[in-house]
Amino acid sequence: MAIPALPHFLDIESMSAEQFGGLLRLAEELKHARARLGRNAPILSGKSLAMIFEKPSLRTRVSFEMGMQQLGGHALYISPQEVGLGSRESAPDVARVLSGYVDGIMARVFDHHHLLDMAAWGTVPVINGLSDFSHPCQALADLLTIWEQIGQLAGLTLVYVGDGSNNVATSLLMAAGKVGMSMRVIAPRGYQPEPALLAGTDADVIVTDDLDGVVGADVLYTDVWTSMGQEAEREARLGVFPPYQLNQALVARTRNPGVRVMHCLPAHRGEEITDDVADGSQSLLFPQAHNRLHAQKAILAHLLGGVPLA
């Protein structure tokens, strides 16, 4: 049976396990094709992507722009000042205008509802490049990396340490449930996932503030303690999170000499992760950053190019 096509890429929760798995396989196929042939087929020739940014970006902008270029298409960067999303122009109006110019919209926003409004009012696919709620592009690249590095996803245990309420943790929880991974979230009280989110995932999840929860981890994952938009909370957070630093002692505490370490970047080195871990032999920080390109290409090839999921 054919896997149904996705109309948008807004969050992982709204797609089936088959759709998510199909995107992973397509990303792997596109990555291998470029490595083997030195190029990808120009399946997005004549296609264009508008990229709306409310937040600064390195990986998101470059991976989407290069992804469009490598697939034969064109990407257009739109700065925060040019749109004023939700203030100068409403999200529905922006989506309706851009739908007459481009073949897809990628938006990196604060308010997740802006993405939902654009998807509802526009007539082209909308991609979540990051929102306050979720970061599905990152989770797709992360699971592609784990699959490549370890050779499987089902049955693995991913342990996320730090702010368990942020958008990256949310998307990892959703993604784990699609591929049969177990997940543990180790976070201080007040910074743990919402019960409603846990109820909505198919993953086997344990949430705790006890660092002994890292024992047996296959993958240790962390993110910044203070995300963009939370700067006013920085001092308070710096008083809470230091025990949850991903350092050599925490890696050793897993009792797994083969444990892998991940971080979505940018990293505040010396805060949530130490240099020796970030740059150590067990680190996957840069393979996962590079896989943003291939994950994004899969999303673009499917949504803008009509490449079916298999």
Secondary structure, 3 states (H helix, E strand, C coil): CCCCCCCCECCCCCCCHHHHHHHHHHHHHHHHHHHHHCCCCCCCCCCEEEEEECCCCCHHHHHHHHHHHHCCCEEEEECHHHHCECCCECHHHHHHHHCCCCCEEEEECCCHHHHHHHHHHCCCCEEEEECCCCCHHHHHHHHHHHHHHHCCCCCCEEEEECCCCCHHHHHHHHHHHHHCCEEEEECCCCCCCCHHHHHCCCCEEEEECCHHHHCCCCEEEECCCCCCCCHHHHHHHHCCCHHHCECHHHHHHCCCCCCEEEECCCCCECCCECHHHHCCCCECHHHHHHHHHHHHHHHHHHHCCCCCCC
